[in-house]
Amino acid sequence: MQSQNTAPIFNAEFNRFQKIGATQAWSLFFSASNKDRLLGSDTKTGNYFTFGLLGAVIASAIEIVVTHAM
């Protein structure tokens, strides 16, 4: 049984090396590992954050290359 103050990642049912989706991973990240369903269960939400972060990293890398090339 999980207490109210225990984060889900320290729960015995959660920590069995099971695969988690991107939405659940982002929920744990944004809630400081307190809620694994903060963003819901739709897989598109997790993909949105993942591709958004990837896009920001790629745009930053391109900006660095372009500004240092001049």
ABEGO torsion letter per residue (X at the ends): XBBAABBAAABAAABAGBBBBAAAAAAAAAAGGABAAAAEABAAAAAAAAAAAAAAAAAAAAAAAAAAAX
